Amino acid sequence: MESIRDIYRIGHGPSSSHTMGPKKAAEQFVKAQPNAARYQVTLYGSLAATGRGHLTDKAILRAMGQDKVDLIWKPEIFLPQHPNGMLLEALDPDGKVISKKTIFSVGGGKITDFITEDNQPMIYELTTMDQILNWTQETGRSFWEYVEQTEGMEIYDYLAEVWKVMTDSIHRGIEEEGILPGGLNLRRKAAAYYVKAREYRDSLQDKTLIFAYALAVAEENASGGLISTAPTCGSCGVMPATLLRLKENFDFSDKKIFRALATAGLIGNIVKTNASISGAQVGCQGEIGTACAMASGAAAQLLGGTPNQIEYAAEMGIEHHLGLTCDPVAGLVQVPCIERNAFAAERALNTATYALLSDGRHMISFDKIVKTMNQTGHDLPSIYKETSEGGMAILEV
């Protein structure tokens, strides 16, 4: 498995696969072909179908130059390797193609051509939850210690940066008001929710503050703000909201938060390696489901859970999101995406609590539910996987 840095990518929203990935591909292509007279970018499949709503065009134009690139949209063509394909071409002054490269944005901001060796080293020898659980039992250590052993102490410097971006996005989000961009005229809710939540007391305040925090980050993402994927842009509000509420309630140190982020990153890494975190490939269950699993495991660890209880909490995070479709209205990362972040954050605390009441033993393992999620995603009709062809995406609003 790759570094958990690939689960936590810092960048601007609204989409890791449709904004971060294409922007990165465009930047790399321009760097490789700096003397081209013009560039031509063809977007295929899901990348084309919902690209405008995800600001794909704007990301590419910023990276390659407003006056030097022609965009071609082909939503009807799905390349066999992945739904999010793009062809980048460099042209000479006569319009002749002098270089071209096909790139796929596979989720979480990662890009690949499926041909050359991946430039991200595989640093984790153990790649399934069962293998890592066995390691914890043999060594007496926990998940975050496996991350520390594999990636070194310097991983905490990166996680500290991630945590700062996460908390900053919450603080910005609860201050901002007004309409989100994109044409739906959807008003931000986080600021109002935060004020109302602060007026409540005890358990009701706990319940509503986590809503406000998750909405804040998701709304920042929808407006193109700086966020950290966890594991994607569309699901970026779940982890920050869950961890900040726990930190506020229990006064956890930053060190404990960083360790929780490490464990959550490992959980997300297992899903990405053995299934997918791409909404275009497996639906929203791969995004929100994985985010909930990550937050559930992190919460269980912070609250004193054993490795088996952490695994159980993470398993429930995915199990209870199985079959979740990716069909956002107008192709925007707004409806129902923003609300899903809020409810998944609350569910993460519930699954962690439920797992802590048990001894950690349960019927369906994390690895089995990941395999099931992957198969469910492949069985979903394409109209429910970020193509704007069915479900909520075609509702008149």
C-alpha positions as CSV (number, residue, x, y, z in Angstrom):
1,M,0.0,0.0,0.0
2,E,1.0,3.6,-0.6
3,S,1.6,6.2,2.1
4,I,-1.4,7.5,4.0
5,R,-0.4,10.9,2.6
6,D,-2.4,9.9,-0.5
7,I,-5.5,9.6,1.7
8,Y,-5.0,13.1,3.0
9,R,-4.3,15.3,0.0
10,I,-4.4,19.0,0.7
11,G,-5.9,21.1,-2.1
12,H,-8.9,23.1,-3.3
13,G,-12.3,21.6,-3.8
14,P,-14.9,20.7,-4.9
15,S,-13.7,17.3,-6.1
16,S,-10.6,15.2,-5.6
17,S,-11.2,13.2,-8.8
18,H,-12.7,15.9,-10.9
19,T,-10.7,19.0,-9.7
20,M,-7.5,18.0,-7.9
21,G,-6.7,15.1,-10.3
22,P,-7.2,16.9,-13.6
23,K,-5.4,20.0,-12.4
24,K,-2.4,17.9,-11.4
25,A,-2.5,16.1,-14.7
26,A,-2.6,19.4,-16.6
27,E,0.2,20.9,-14.6
28,Q,2.4,17.8,-15.2
29,F,1.7,17.8,-18.9
30,V,2.5,21.5,-19.3
31,K,5.7,21.0,-17.5
32,A,6.6,18.2,-19.8
33,Q,5.6,20.1,-22.9
34,P,6.3,23.8,-22.1
35,N,6.9,24.9,-25.7
36,A,3.6,23.7,-27.2
37,A,1.7,26.4,-29.2
38,R,-1.6,25.1,-27.8
39,Y,-3.0,22.3,-25.8
40,Q,-6.1,20.2,-26.3
41,V,-7.8,18.2,-23.5
42,T,-10.5,15.6,-24.1
43,L,-12.6,14.6,-21.1
44,Y,-14.3,11.2,-21.2
45,G,-17.1,9.4,-19.2
46,S,-17.8,10.6,-15.7
47,L,-15.1,13.2,-15.9
48,A,-17.0,14.9,-18.8
49,A,-20.5,14.2,-17.6
50,T,-20.2,16.1,-14.3
51,G,-17.0,18.1,-15.1
52,R,-18.6,21.5,-15.3
53,G,-20.4,21.0,-12.0
54,H,-17.1,19.9,-10.4
55,L,-15.2,22.9,-11.9
56,T,-13.0,20.5,-13.9
57,D,-12.8,23.0,-16.8
58,K,-11.7,25.9,-14.6
59,A,-9.0,23.8,-12.9
60,I,-7.6,22.7,-16.3
61,L,-7.8,26.3,-17.7
62,R,-5.9,27.7,-14.7
63,A,-3.2,25.0,-15.0
64,M,-2.7,25.3,-18.8
65,G,-3.6,28.9,-19.5
66,Q,-6.9,30.3,-20.4
67,D,-5.9,31.2,-24.0
68,K,-3.9,28.1,-24.8
69,V,-6.2,25.2,-24.2
70,D,-9.2,23.7,-26.1
71,L,-11.6,21.5,-24.1
72,I,-13.5,18.6,-25.7
73,W,-16.3,16.9,-23.8
74,K,-17.2,13.3,-24.5
75,P,-19.4,12.0,-21.7
76,E,-20.7,9.2,-23.9
77,I,-17.3,7.5,-24.2
78,F,-16.0,5.5,-21.2
79,L,-12.5,4.3,-21.5
80,P,-12.1,0.7,-20.3
81,Q,-9.5,1.4,-17.6
82,H,-11.6,3.9,-15.5
83,P,-14.6,6.2,-15.8
84,N,-12.5,9.3,-15.3
85,G,-10.3,9.4,-18.4
86,M,-8.7,12.4,-20.1
87,L,-6.5,12.8,-23.2
88,L,-4.0,15.6,-23.1
89,E,-2.4,16.7,-26.4
90,A,0.3,19.3,-27.2
91,L,0.0,21.0,-30.5
92,D,2.5,22.9,-32.7
93,P,1.7,26.2,-34.4
94,D,0.1,24.3,-37.3
95,G,-2.2,22.3,-35.0
96,K,-0.3,19.1,-35.4
97,V,-0.1,16.8,-32.3
98,I,3.5,16.7,-31.1
99,S,2.8,14.8,-27.8
100,K,-0.1,13.2,-26.1
101,K,-0.9,11.3,-22.9
102,T,-4.0,9.6,-21.5
103,I,-4.5,10.0,-17.8
104,F,-7.1,8.6,-15.4
105,S,-8.2,10.4,-12.2
106,V,-8.9,7.4,-10.0
107,G,-10.1,9.1,-6.8
108,G,-8.7,11.0,-3.8
109,G,-6.7,13.2,-6.2
110,K,-4.6,10.4,-7.5
111,I,-3.8,10.2,-11.3
112,T,-2.3,7.3,-13.3
113,D,-1.8,6.2,-16.9
114,F,-2.1,2.5,-16.0
115,I,1.0,1.9,-18.1
116,T,4.1,3.3,-16.5
117,E,5.2,2.2,-13.0
118,D,3.3,4.2,-10.4
119,N,5.6,6.8,-9.0
120,Q,4.2,6.3,-5.5
121,P,6.2,3.6,-3.7
122,M,4.3,0.8,-2.0
123,I,5.6,1.0,1.6
124,Y,3.1,-1.1,3.5
125,E,3.8,-4.8,3.4
126,L,0.4,-5.7,5.0
127,T,-2.5,-4.7,2.8
128,T,-5.6,-6.2,4.5
129,M,-7.3,-5.6,7.8
130,D,-7.0,-9.2,8.8
131,Q,-3.2,-9.1,8.3
132,I,-2.8,-5.9,10.3
133,L,-5.1,-7.2,13.1
134,N,-2.9,-10.3,13.3
135,W,0.1,-8.0,13.5
136,T,-1.5,-6.1,16.4
137,Q,-2.2,-9.4,18.3
138,E,1.4,-10.7,17.7
139,T,3.1,-7.4,18.8
140,G,0.6,-6.0,21.3
141,R,0.6,-2.8,19.3
142,S,-2.2,-0.8,17.7
143,F,-2.9,0.5,14.2
144,W,-1.2,3.9,14.6
145,E,2.0,2.1,15.7
146,Y,2.0,0.2,12.4
147,V,1.8,3.5,10.5
148,E,4.6,5.0,12.7
149,Q,6.7,1.9,12.1
150,T,6.2,2.0,8.4
151,E,6.3,5.7,7.6
152,G,8.6,7.0,10.4
153,M,8.0,9.7,12.9
154,E,8.0,12.3,10.1
155,I,4.5,11.3,9.2
156,Y,3.3,13.2,12.2
157,D,4.6,16.5,10.7
158,Y,2.4,15.9,7.7
159,L,-0.6,14.9,9.8
160,A,-0.1,18.1,11.8
161,E,-0.4,20.1,8.6
162,V,-3.5,18.0,7.6
163,W,-5.1,18.7,11.0
164,K,-4.4,22.4,10.7
165,V,-6.1,22.5,7.2
166,M,-9.0,20.5,8.6
167,T,-9.6,22.8,11.6
168,D,-9.1,26.0,9.5
169,S,-11.7,24.8,7.1
170,I,-14.2,24.4,10.0
171,H,-13.4,27.8,11.4
172,R,-13.8,29.5,7.9
173,G,-16.9,27.5,7.2
174,I,-18.8,28.6,10.3
175,E,-18.0,32.2,9.5
176,E,-19.0,32.3,5.9
177,E,-22.6,32.9,4.8
178,G,-24.4,33.4,1.5
179,I,-25.0,31.3,-1.7
180,L,-22.7,28.5,-2.9
181,P,-21.4,28.8,-6.5
182,G,-22.8,26.6,-9.2
183,G,-26.3,27.8,-10.0
184,L,-28.5,25.9,-7.5
185,N,-28.7,29.0,-5.3
186,L,-28.0,26.8,-2.3
187,R,-27.4,28.8,0.9
188,R,-24.7,27.9,3.3
189,K,-26.1,26.5,6.6
190,A,-23.0,25.9,8.8
191,A,-23.0,29.4,10.3
192,A,-26.6,29.3,11.3
193,Y,-26.4,25.8,12.6
194,Y,-23.3,26.7,14.7
195,V,-25.1,29.6,16.3
196,K,-28.2,27.5,17.1
197,A,-26.1,24.6,18.4
198,R,-24.2,26.9,20.8
199,E,-27.6,27.8,22.3
200,Y,-28.4,24.2,23.1
201,R,-27.1,22.2,26.1
202,D,-25.5,18.9,26.9
203,S,-26.2,16.0,24.4
204,L,-28.3,18.2,22.1
205,Q,-25.4,20.6,21.7
206,D,-23.0,17.6,21.0
207,K,-25.3,16.3,18.3
208,T,-25.8,19.6,16.6
209,L,-22.3,21.0,16.7
210,I,-21.0,18.0,14.8
211,F,-23.5,18.8,12.1
212,A,-22.3,22.4,12.0
213,Y,-18.6,21.4,11.7
214,A,-19.2,18.8,9.0
215,L,-21.4,21.3,7.0
216,A,-18.7,23.9,7.4
217,V,-16.0,21.8,5.7
218,A,-18.3,20.4,3.0
219,E,-19.5,24.0,2.2
220,E,-15.9,25.2,2.0
221,N,-15.2,22.3,-0.4
222,A,-18.2,23.2,-2.5
223,S,-17.0,26.7,-2.8
224,G,-13.5,25.7,-3.9
225,G,-11.9,26.4,-0.6
226,L,-8.7,24.7,0.8
227,I,-9.4,21.4,2.4
228,S,-7.9,18.0,3.0
229,T,-9.3,14.9,1.4
230,A,-10.4,12.2,3.9
231,P,-10.4,10.2,1.7
232,T,-12.0,12.5,-1.0
233,C,-13.1,16.1,-1.4
234,G,-16.8,15.1,-1.5
235,S,-16.4,13.4,1.9
236,C,-13.9,15.8,3.5
237,G,-16.2,17.0,6.3
238,V,-16.7,13.7,8.2
239,M,-13.2,13.3,9.8
240,P,-12.7,16.9,10.8
241,A,-16.1,17.2,12.4
242,T,-15.8,13.9,14.3
243,L,-12.3,14.6,15.6
244,L,-12.9,18.2,16.6
245,R,-16.0,17.3,18.6
246,L,-14.1,14.6,20.4
247,K,-11.1,16.9,21.1
248,E,-13.5,19.5,22.5
249,N,-15.4,17.1,24.7
250,F,-12.4,15.2,26.1
251,D,-9.6,17.7,25.7
252,F,-7.5,15.2,23.7
253,S,-3.9,16.3,22.9
254,D,-2.8,17.0,19.4
255,K,-0.6,13.9,19.7
256,K,-3.7,11.7,20.2
257,I,-5.5,13.4,17.3
258,F,-2.5,12.8,15.0
259,R,-2.5,9.1,16.1
260,A,-6.2,8.9,15.3
261,L,-5.5,10.4,11.9
262,A,-2.9,7.8,11.3
263,T,-5.3,5.0,12.2
264,A,-8.0,6.5,10.0
265,G,-5.5,6.9,7.1
266,L,-4.6,3.2,7.4
267,I,-8.3,2.2,7.2
268,G,-8.8,4.4,4.2
269,N,-5.7,3.0,2.6
270,I,-7.1,-0.6,3.0
271,V,-10.3,0.4,1.2
272,K,-8.4,2.2,-1.6
273,T,-6.1,-0.8,-2.1
274,N,-8.7,-3.5,-2.1
275,A,-11.7,-1.7,-3.5
276,S,-12.1,2.0,-4.5
277,I,-12.8,5.4,-3.0
278,S,-13.9,6.8,-6.3
279,G,-17.6,7.8,-6.6
280,A,-17.3,7.4,-10.4
281,Q,-16.3,3.8,-9.9
282,V,-18.3,2.4,-7.0
283,G,-20.7,5.2,-6.1
284,C,-20.8,7.4,-2.9
285,Q,-20.4,4.3,-0.7
286,G,-16.8,4.4,-1.7
287,E,-16.5,8.1,-0.6
288,I,-18.8,8.7,2.3
289,G,-18.8,5.1,3.4
290,T,-15.0,5.1,3.6
291,A,-14.9,8.5,5.4
292,C,-17.4,7.1,8.0
293,A,-15.3,4.0,8.4
294,M,-12.2,6.1,8.9
295,A,-13.9,8.4,11.4
296,S,-15.5,5.5,13.2
297,G,-12.1,3.8,13.7
298,A,-10.4,7.0,14.8
299,A,-13.2,7.7,17.3
300,A,-13.1,4.2,18.7
301,Q,-9.3,4.5,19.2
302,L,-9.6,7.9,20.9
303,L,-12.2,6.5,23.3
304,G,-10.0,3.6,24.4
305,G,-11.1,0.9,22.0
306,T,-9.1,-2.2,21.3
307,P,-7.9,-3.1,17.8
308,N,-10.8,-5.4,17.4
309,Q,-13.3,-2.8,18.5
310,I,-11.7,-0.3,16.2
311,E,-12.0,-2.8,13.3
312,Y,-15.7,-3.4,14.2
313,A,-16.4,0.3,14.3
314,A,-14.8,0.8,10.9
315,E,-16.7,-2.1,9.4
316,M,-20.0,-0.7,10.4
317,G,-19.1,2.6,8.9
318,I,-19.0,1.0,5.5
319,E,-21.7,-1.7,6.1
320,H,-24.4,0.9,6.8
321,H,-23.6,2.9,3.7
322,L,-23.6,0.0,1.2
323,G,-25.3,0.8,-2.1
324,L,-25.1,4.6,-1.6
325,T,-25.3,6.1,-5.1
326,C,-23.4,9.1,-6.5
327,D,-26.0,11.1,-8.4
328,P,-25.6,14.7,-7.2
329,V,-28.1,17.3,-8.4
330,A,-26.7,19.3,-11.4
331,G,-23.4,17.4,-11.0
332,L,-22.4,19.7,-8.1
333,V,-20.8,18.5,-4.9
334,Q,-23.7,20.0,-3.0
335,V,-27.0,18.1,-2.9
336,P,-27.0,15.5,-1.3
337,C,-23.2,15.5,-0.7
338,I,-23.0,18.3,1.9
339,E,-25.7,16.8,4.2
340,R,-24.2,13.3,3.8
341,N,-21.1,14.6,5.5
342,A,-23.1,15.8,8.5
343,F,-25.0,12.5,8.9
344,A,-21.9,10.3,8.3
345,A,-20.0,12.3,11.1
346,E,-22.8,11.6,13.5
347,R,-23.0,8.0,12.5
348,A,-19.2,7.6,13.1
349,L,-19.7,8.5,16.7
350,N,-22.6,6.1,17.0
351,T,-20.7,3.2,15.4
352,A,-17.7,3.8,17.7
353,T,-19.9,3.9,20.7
354,Y,-21.7,0.7,19.6
355,A,-18.4,-1.1,19.0
356,L,-17.1,-0.1,22.4
357,L,-20.1,-1.7,24.1
358,S,-19.1,-5.0,22.5
359,D,-16.0,-7.2,22.9
360,G,-15.1,-6.5,19.3
361,R,-16.3,-9.8,18.0
362,H,-18.8,-9.7,15.1
363,M,-20.0,-11.7,12.1
364,I,-18.8,-9.7,9.0
365,S,-15.2,-8.7,9.0
366,F,-13.9,-5.4,7.6
367,D,-12.2,-7.1,4.7
368,K,-15.4,-8.9,3.8
369,I,-17.4,-5.7,3.8
370,V,-14.8,-3.9,1.7
371,K,-15.1,-6.8,-0.8
372,T,-18.9,-6.5,-0.7
373,M,-18.8,-2.8,-1.2
374,N,-16.5,-3.2,-4.2
375,Q,-18.8,-5.7,-5.8
376,T,-21.9,-3.7,-5.0
377,G,-20.2,-0.7,-6.7
378,H,-19.5,-2.6,-9.9
379,D,-23.1,-3.9,-9.9
380,L,-24.6,-0.4,-9.6
381,P,-25.9,0.9,-13.0
382,S,-23.6,3.6,-14.4
383,I,-26.4,6.2,-14.1
384,Y,-25.9,6.1,-10.4
385,K,-22.1,6.6,-10.5
386,E,-21.4,10.3,-11.1
387,T,-22.7,10.5,-14.7
388,S,-25.7,12.8,-14.1
389,E,-27.9,10.4,-16.0
390,G,-30.2,9.2,-13.2
391,G,-31.5,9.4,-9.7
392,M,-31.3,12.8,-8.0
393,A,-29.1,14.1,-10.7
394,I,-32.0,14.5,-13.1
395,L,-34.4,16.0,-10.6
396,E,-35.8,19.4,-11.6
397,V,-35.0,22.0,-9.0
